[in-house]
Amino acid sequence: MYDDSATVAAADIARLAGVGRAAVSNWRRRFDDFPSPVGGTSSSPLFSLFDVEDWLRRQGKLAEIPLDERVWQQLRAGVEDLGLADVLGHVGAFLLFLDRYPKKWQELSRRKDAGLSSEEFAEERLPGASRVDITLSLLRAVAELAAERGTTATFDFLYTRYLEAHSRRVATSPAGVADLMVDLVASDGGTVLDPTCGLGTLLLAAASSGAAKVAGQDRDEAVARITAVRLTLHGHDATVHVGDSLRDDRFGPLQADGVVCSPPFGERSWGYEELASDVRWQYGLPPRGEPELPWVQHGLHHVRPGGHVVILMPSAAADRRSGRRIRAQLLRTGTLRGVVTLPVGAAPHALGSPHLWILRKPEAEDPIPSHVLMMDVAELPWPRIRAEVVKRWQAFCASPQVDGAVPLIDLLDEDVDLTPACYVAGGPPDSTGQEFTAAVDAMVASVSALQQAMEELRAFSPDRAELPKATIAEQARAGAIFLQQVPKHEPVSGGLPMLTVEDVIAGREPSGRTAAFEDMVTLRSGDVVVPWGGRTFVARVVREGGAVLGSGLHLLRVDPERVDPACLAGFLRLAGKQTAGRGQSGTSRSDIRRVEIPRLPLSEQRRLGEAFERLERVEEIVNGVHEQGAALVRLGFEGFAGGSLVGI
């Protein structure tokens, strides 16, 4: 049995029935008896799993919901988005408990279906001390799935579903990047450390490639616990700690055989003041504006002489003026051995093409190397990158006289610029032709999507009906809308995701990070956020809760039984456009309180909300077609002029 409070999204229903999401949308329109939403928003509704299963079975579209899907939906039921990682980590601890103490579980499972403290199946090998109450009904379902699939496969499945549910919030290193970094570290049979281990992608790659022991640290307790569970269930010797590795180094005297690291980029509050005299700064005190260089030196501090540190870096770190002294020292000591430019997307938190720095801690009698390897593989397809980089690196280690080997003296100029593109050509000669073909495919897909979206707009028909309206202030007094904003405060470094003004304007997921602070507001799914005091007016509906509301944003939290958030956001956007048309800019709290929204039945509001969202989708596609079209024409001219394209 499973918890009847479990909910599913449209994508989950499609997966259960073995159809596409468009089919689920079609069912909702065609069948009056399709289950009504029980939560979520008009654009991302949630349905009762019990009702969906019953409907699918009556329609002959489902014989039985698989056990693994039941368990996942039950795990999601009753937990806020921000707490899902914590519950997953403790479910992982329970699976380890099942492995070690099957008889104890038989005793616990005889209890009634009440709350069970996670302390009763705590594992000493796992980091963190938080306590979570988990229902016995969920643990019974997990145990049943583990008996069918095994504990490791069960956790892998739940972990994959977690990543899918939080794909825009959870940043993980691509598997290809992890494998490449591990290859370059070359620590078979040794110990590999990742001081910013996140969900353990790099450590799992290292352990799978032959590392005898792996060690990691992360400042998020739930994330560190998940990592420890993944590694332990896969049979690896792992030690994972909780804490900020720079401010609270939990590995003290550890001298690992290799270090891999994908540090946070651009985090200026890394601890400059309190760590000014730290013993790790053997190559110089990192400037406040060089937040990645502390991680480089932290890795070198924890690797044995002769061991390698492979670290992802933003491209800006290669030529920022403030870091040139430390870059020069890394070169003069023979520590920095190679820099590789990777494709866009290789680092989960980088907008452009990140770099891979390859460092080796010198041994006492090592001569100073004469060359540094520079490679630019940003334009190569991923299947070729790993083999190409490893092959070139191994050849360089055998003899510095290879393509891309740059004399040390050429790098030690006034700028100490480590950007590979300054010294080597990147990409194959036919890359423009390949990009042109990909651009054509992308344009065809966008035009097809636009055509489909336009067909949906045909459902709109002219009407001159007057809509009764009420101001936001009136709705707030009636308790239908709650208006709030965060007071201005000093930025606090931390691991909590934070939605910024820039995120709302760009229509992207939260990119900021913060620690908990007084008067902090946590966003919920269905909240409406609006920037205030600026020149750009936009209103967005929060699709996934859990992030912290940043400064400079209004929050409008609605009573979902009285106000549809998508409808509210549409009228706020219209009000902003009208304000701009009168020569005014920005918005204030009083402006928002005067905005009028329709006073309509909820069903009518939802209809308007869906219409607004369809229009926003058309706007998004049209903007994409414009950008893709410009890129397509540019690539075409470059391709024909450069010889990588030929005419008919």
NORQUI-V925695 format. One line per field, one symbol per residue. ss: DSSP state (@ for helix, = for strand, . for the rest). A space follows every 50 residues. Layout:
ss = ???
This chain:
ss = ......==.@@@@@@@@...@@@@@@@@@@........==....====@@ @@@@@@@@........@@@@@@@@@@....@@@@@@@@@@@@@@@@@@@@ .@@@@@@@......===@@@@...........===@@@@@@@@@@@@@@. @@@@@@@@@@@@@@@.........@@@@@@@@@@@.....====...... @@@@@@@@....======..@@@@@@@@@@@@@...======........ .....=======..............................@@@@@@@@ @.===========.@@@@..@@@@@@@@@@@@...=========...... ..========..........======.....@@@@@@@@@@@@@@@@@.. ....===@@@@........@@@........@@@@@@@@@@@@@@@@@@@@ @@@@@@@...........===@@@@@@...=====..........====. @@@@@@.....===.......=.....====.......===......==. ..======......@@@@@@@@@@@@@@@@@.......@@@@@@.===.. .@@@@@@@@@@@@@@@@@@@@@@@@@@@@@@@@@@@@@@@@@......
